[in-house]
Amino acid sequence: MQQIELRKQQIEAPSAERLKQMKDMGMILDDLQIQRIFVYIKELLTPAQEQELTEMGIRVHQDSWVPRMGDEPYGFFIAEMPINKLELLAIKEYVIMLDTAESRVPLCKPGD
């Protein structure tokens, strides 16, 4: 939500300081209207679900699908979402959780 809000603020009132903050967070800024996200679901999208997302303007990267493994109850894929579709996507019954795919937080430390 924080990144979506920063995008909206930057569109409404551009600021060099905010833009730097966004870059420092690892946000991709080539199109402020688009947020890259991880979409967590139980099973691979059905063709009808994928079509529904496409009609919403959400670009699904099917080649990024990671199925649930081990104790993890959900799989996920990467998508590009228009920022004005967040609430609509979040209420889909097959969507378990959304998370940003734009971050500079390392997954592990070198040598781990």
Secondary structure, 3 states (H helix, E strand, C coil): CHHHHHHHHHHHCCCHHHHHHHHHCCCCCCCCCEEEEEEEECCCCCHHHHHHHHHCCCEEEEEEEECCCCCCCCEEEEEEEEHHHHHHHHCCCCCCEEEECCCCCCCCCCCC
